[in-house]
């Protein structure tokens, strides 16, 4: 690390009342959005670690509101853990406050930085290696949902408007199709027809939220497996991390995106579509874990629409990939010209397989619900 950056980080840390002296600052290379560093302090010969993180303002345009959401949610969860006799230092993130009481430090260059606790003896997983892994992740996200079931939702800021508003996403797609900035729409006629044929699906969950048939919930909005910390000793889930996209929404958004990501038998950009399908065993494992931990905090409609959410969130993602392909690859990073089109095709193949297995998915949900 160069001296200029090191001194900048030390100046940020000086605004906190941490005991001891900085021993080492090491960058963490995993994660593609925020810059993160592990800071080690020497406190009377004992090493105490913290996470220092820059909030990427190119992605998160309202970092102050992001921090309000993160602090509100973590403090709410911490109270629940304390009431249950849990470990508040390992089962939830803690946002440390500066000497002046702020939950972030704003630097001269306009950057926003925060400090979290470092959860020792923990690990995360980049992919689903087993049904047990996936079920444990479901337990973590289900517990996250249950802990926040009584959160004052009106205080939560909508930091990325229309993030999972599928009607809005469909309208964005139609604009991309009409403008055809890349000039490539003739390369994707089948995929375009696939999207247009499913327009009615887009308004199902948004309509139910508007009518009150689905409750507005705290949603994580990035329910990948690597956003769960596991205990190295017990291999049980400890806590959910990466809370920057926490916003108001439907619990079904988080569930559906988990299935899209974790129960697909192929990679997100697999070219061989014969390798793409929904693994019903993984779907069942996730339903079991999710309903086991969140079940009694969910409404009947939320449980009934779990299979549909799996389809819709997969469809939404594919639609975004295809829209970006038509726009000229301006949002998602690509490694070759057809990358976004390949991604869209894998999502749509998964959507089609979910449609084919929909009744089986409904049966699984009913069976699991009757047991928990």
C-alpha positions in Angstrom: 0.0 0.0 0.0 1.4 3.4 -0.9 2.1 6.0 1.7 -0.5 8.5 0.5 -3.4 5.9 0.8 -2.0 4.6 4.1 -1.9 8.1 5.6 -5.4 8.9 4.3 -6.8 5.7 6.0 -5.0 6.6 9.2 -6.5 10.1 9.2 -10.0 8.5 8.8 -9.3 6.1 11.7 -8.1 9.0 13.9 -11.7 10.2 13.9 -12.7 7.2 16.0 -11.9 6.6 19.7 -10.4 3.1 19.2 -8.0 1.9 21.8 -4.4 1.1 20.9 -2.4 1.9 17.8 -2.7 0.9 14.2 -0.5 -2.2 13.5 -1.5 -3.1 10.0 -4.0 -2.2 7.2 -4.7 -4.8 4.6 -6.9 -4.5 1.5 -9.6 -7.2 0.9 -9.7 -8.0 -2.8 -13.1 -9.8 -2.9 -16.1 -7.6 -3.6 -16.5 -5.5 -6.7 -18.2 -2.4 -5.5 -16.8 -0.9 -2.3 -13.1 -0.7 -1.3 -12.6 -2.6 2.0 -9.6 -2.9 4.4 -8.9 -5.0 7.5 -7.4 -2.8 10.1 -5.4 -4.3 13.0 -4.9 -2.4 16.2 -2.4 -3.4 18.9 -4.2 -3.0 22.3 -1.8 -3.9 25.1 -0.3 -6.8 23.0 -3.7 -8.0 21.8 -4.8 -7.7 18.2 -8.2 -6.1 17.6 -9.6 -6.0 14.1 -12.0 -3.7 12.3 -13.3 -3.4 8.7 -12.8 0.0 7.1 -14.9 0.5 4.0 -15.3 3.2 1.3 -18.9 3.5 0.0 -18.8 3.6 -3.8 -20.8 6.8 -4.6 -20.9 5.8 -8.3 -23.2 3.0 -7.4 -24.8 4.4 -4.2 -25.7 7.9 -5.1 -27.1 8.6 -1.6 -24.5 7.3 0.8 -25.9 9.2 3.8 -29.3 7.5 3.3 -27.6 4.2 2.8 -25.9 4.6 6.2 -29.2 5.5 7.8 -30.7 2.3 6.5 -27.8 0.2 7.5 -27.6 1.6 11.0 -31.3 1.3 11.6 -31.5 -2.3 10.4 -28.4 -3.5 12.3 -29.4 -1.8 15.6 -32.9 -3.4 15.3 -31.4 -6.8 14.7 -29.0 -6.3 17.6 -31.9 -5.7 20.0 -33.5 -9.0 18.8 -30.3 -10.9 19.3 -29.8 -9.5 22.8 -33.4 -10.4 23.7 -32.8 -14.0 22.5 -29.5 -14.2 24.5 -27.4 -14.3 21.3 -23.9 -13.0 20.6 -24.3 -9.3 19.4 -20.7 -9.1 18.4 -20.8 -12.0 15.9 -24.4 -12.4 14.8 -24.9 -8.9 13.4 -22.7 -6.1 12.0 -21.9 -3.1 14.2 -21.4 0.3 12.7 -19.0 2.2 14.8 -19.5 5.9 15.4 -16.9 8.6 15.2 -15.8 10.7 18.2 -18.5 13.3 17.1 -21.2 10.6 16.9 -21.4 10.2 13.1 -21.9 6.8 11.5 -19.5 7.7 8.6 -16.5 9.9 7.9 -16.6 12.2 4.9 -13.2 13.0 3.5 -12.0 16.1 1.6 -12.5 14.4 -1.7 -16.2 13.8 -1.0 -15.8 10.1 -0.1 -17.8 8.4 2.6 -16.1 5.8 4.8 -17.4 3.6 7.6 -16.1 1.2 10.1 -17.6 -2.2 11.0 -16.7 -4.9 13.5 -14.6 -7.7 12.1 -16.2 -11.1 12.7 -13.3 -13.5 13.5 -13.4 -17.2 12.8 -16.0 -16.8 10.1 -16.1 -17.6 6.4 -18.3 -17.1 3.3 -19.0 -19.2 0.3 -18.9 -18.1 -3.3 -21.2 -20.8 -4.6 -23.5 -23.6 -3.6 -21.5 -26.7 -2.9 -24.3 -28.8 -1.3 -27.9 -28.8 -0.3 -26.9 -28.1 3.2 -25.0 -25.0 2.2 -28.0 -23.7 0.4 -30.3 -24.5 3.3 -28.0 -22.8 5.8 -28.1 -19.7 3.6 -31.9 -19.9 3.5 -32.0 -20.0 7.3 -29.8 -16.9 7.5 -31.9 -14.9 5.1 -35.2 -16.2 6.6 -34.0 -15.2 10.1 -33.0 -11.8 8.7 -36.5 -11.4 7.4 -38.1 -12.5 10.7 -35.9 -10.3 12.8 -37.0 -7.3 10.8 -40.7 -8.2 10.4 -41.7 -5.5 12.9 -39.2 -2.9 11.6 -40.7 0.6 11.1 -40.7 0.4 7.4 -41.7 4.0 6.9 -38.3 5.0 8.2 -36.4 3.0 5.5 -35.1 5.0 2.6 -35.6 3.9 -1.0 -32.0 4.4 -2.0 -32.2 2.8 -5.5 -35.8 3.6 -6.7 -37.6 0.8 -8.6 -34.8 -1.7 -8.0 -37.1 -4.7 -8.3 -40.1 -2.9 -9.8 -40.6 -5.3 -12.7 -43.2 -3.1 -14.4 -40.6 -0.3 -14.4 -37.9 -2.8 -15.6 -40.2 -3.9 -18.5 -40.8 -0.3 -19.5 -37.0 0.2 -19.5 -36.7 -2.8 -21.7 -39.3 -1.5 -24.2 -37.4 1.8 -24.5 -34.1 -0.1 -25.1 -35.9 -2.2 -27.8 -37.4 0.9 -29.5 -34.1 2.8 -29.5 -31.9 -0.2 -30.3 -28.8 1.8 -29.7 -26.5 -1.2 -30.4 -28.2 -2.0 -33.6 -28.3 -5.6 -32.6 -32.0 -6.4 -32.0 -32.1 -8.7 -35.1 -29.7 -10.9 -33.2 -32.1 -11.4 -30.4 -35.5 -11.8 -32.0 -36.4 -15.0 -30.0 -35.3 -13.5 -26.7 -37.3 -10.3 -27.4 -40.4 -12.3 -28.1 -39.8 -14.3 -24.9 -39.9 -11.1 -22.9 -42.9 -9.5 -24.7 -44.9 -12.7 -24.2 -44.6 -12.4 -20.4 -45.6 -8.7 -19.9 -48.5 -9.7 -17.6 -46.2 -11.4 -15.2 -44.4 -8.1 -14.5 -47.3 -6.5 -12.6 -48.3 -9.4 -10.3 -46.1 -8.7 -7.3 -46.1 -4.9 -7.7 -49.9 -5.0 -7.9 -50.2 -7.1 -4.8 -47.9 -4.7 -2.9 -50.0 -1.7 -4.0 -53.3 -3.4 -3.0 -51.9 -4.6 0.3 -52.2 -8.3 -0.6 -48.4 -8.4 0.1 -46.8 -6.5 3.0 -44.0 -4.1 2.5 -40.9 -5.6 4.1 -37.3 -4.8 4.7 -35.5 -6.5 1.8 -31.8 -7.2 1.4 -31.8 -7.2 -2.4 -28.5 -9.1 -2.8 -29.1 -12.5 -1.4 -26.1 -14.3 -2.8 -24.5 -17.0 -0.7 -21.3 -14.9 -0.2 -23.4 -12.4 1.8 -23.8 -14.9 4.6 -21.0 -15.3 7.2 -20.7 -18.9 8.6 -19.0 -19.9 11.8 -15.7 -21.8 11.2 -16.3 -24.1 14.2 -20.0 -25.0 13.8 -20.5 -24.2 10.0 -23.8 -22.6 11.0 -24.8 -19.2 9.6 -23.8 -16.3 11.8 -25.1 -13.2 10.1 -26.1 -11.5 6.9 -23.7 -8.9 5.5 -23.5 -6.4 2.6 -26.5 -4.3 3.6 -26.1 -1.4 1.3 -29.0 -2.4 -0.9 -31.4 -2.8 2.1 -34.7 -1.1 1.1 -38.4 -1.4 1.3 -39.9 -4.1 -0.9 -41.3 -7.7 -0.8 -39.7 -10.6 0.9 -40.5 -12.5 -2.3 -37.8 -10.4 -4.1 -35.1 -11.8 -1.8 -36.4 -15.4 -2.0 -36.8 -15.3 -5.8 -33.3 -13.9 -6.4 -31.8 -16.6 -4.1 -33.3 -19.3 -6.2 -32.3 -17.6 -9.4 -28.7 -17.5 -8.2 -28.4 -20.7 -6.2 -30.7 -23.4 -7.7 -29.5 -23.0 -11.3 -27.6 -26.1 -12.5 -25.4 -23.9 -14.7 -23.4 -20.7 -14.6 -25.0 -17.4 -15.2 -23.3 -17.0 -18.5 -23.3 -20.7 -19.6 -23.4 -20.9 -23.4 -24.6 -24.6 -23.4 -28.2 -24.1 -22.5 -28.6 -27.9 -22.0 -26.8 -27.4 -18.7 -29.3 -24.9 -17.5 -32.2 -26.0 -15.3 -33.8 -25.6 -11.9 -32.5 -28.1 -9.4 -35.7 -29.1 -7.5 -33.6 -30.6 -4.6 -31.9 -27.3 -4.1 -35.2 -25.5 -4.4 -36.6 -27.7 -1.7 -33.6 -27.3 0.6 -33.9 -23.5 0.3 -37.7 -23.6 1.0 -37.1 -25.8 4.0 -34.5 -23.5 5.5 -36.4 -20.3 4.7 -39.7 -21.4 6.1 -38.0 -23.0 9.1 -36.6 -19.7 10.1 -39.0 -17.1 8.7 -42.2 -19.1 8.3 -44.4 -17.7 11.1 -43.5 -14.1 10.2 -44.7 -14.6 6.6 -48.2 -14.2 5.3 -50.1 -16.9 3.4 -49.6 -15.0 0.1 -45.9 -14.6 0.7 -45.6 -18.4 1.1 -47.9 -19.2 -1.8 -46.0 -17.0 -4.2 -42.5 -18.4 -3.5 -42.5 -20.4 -6.8 -43.8 -17.4 -8.8 -41.1 -15.1 -7.3 -38.5 -17.6 -8.4 -39.7 -17.2 -11.9 -40.2 -13.5 -11.9 -36.8 -12.5 -10.4 -35.1 -14.8 -12.9 -37.1 -13.2 -15.7 -36.3 -9.7 -14.5 -32.6 -10.4 -14.5 -32.7 -11.8 -18.0 -34.7 -8.8 -19.2 -32.1 -6.5 -17.8 -29.3 -8.4 -19.5 -31.2 -8.3 -22.8 -31.9 -4.6 -22.4 -28.3 -3.9 -21.8 -27.4 -5.9 -24.9 -29.7 -3.7 -26.9 -28.3 -0.5 -25.2 -24.8 -1.4 -26.2 -23.5 -3.0 -22.9 -23.5 0.1 -20.9 -24.4 -1.3 -17.4 -23.1 -4.8 -17.0 -19.4 -5.5 -17.5 -18.9 -7.8 -20.5 -16.0 -10.0 -21.7 -17.1 -10.4 -25.3 -19.7 -8.8 -27.6 -22.5 -11.3 -27.0 -21.9 -11.7 -23.3 -25.1 -10.0 -22.2 -27.1 -11.9 -24.8 -25.7 -15.2 -23.5 -26.6 -14.2 -20.0 -30.1 -13.4 -21.0 -30.5 -16.7 -22.7 -29.4 -18.6 -19.6 -31.9 -16.7 -17.5 -34.7 -17.3 -20.0 -33.9 -21.0 -20.2 -34.2 -21.1 -16.4 -37.5 -19.3 -16.6 -38.8 -21.8 -19.0 -37.7 -24.7 -16.8 -39.3 -23.1 -13.8 -42.6 -22.8 -15.8 -42.3 -26.5 -16.7 -41.7 -27.5 -13.1 -44.1 -24.9 -11.5 -46.6 -27.4 -10.2 -43.8 -29.5 -8.6 -42.5 -26.3 -6.9 -46.0 -25.5 -5.6 -46.2 -29.0 -4.2 -42.8 -28.7 -2.5 -43.9 -25.4 -0.8 -47.1 -27.0 0.4 -45.4 -30.0 1.8 -42.7 -28.0 3.6 -45.3 -25.6 4.9 -47.3 -28.4 6.4 -44.3 -29.7 8.3 -42.9 -26.4 9.8 
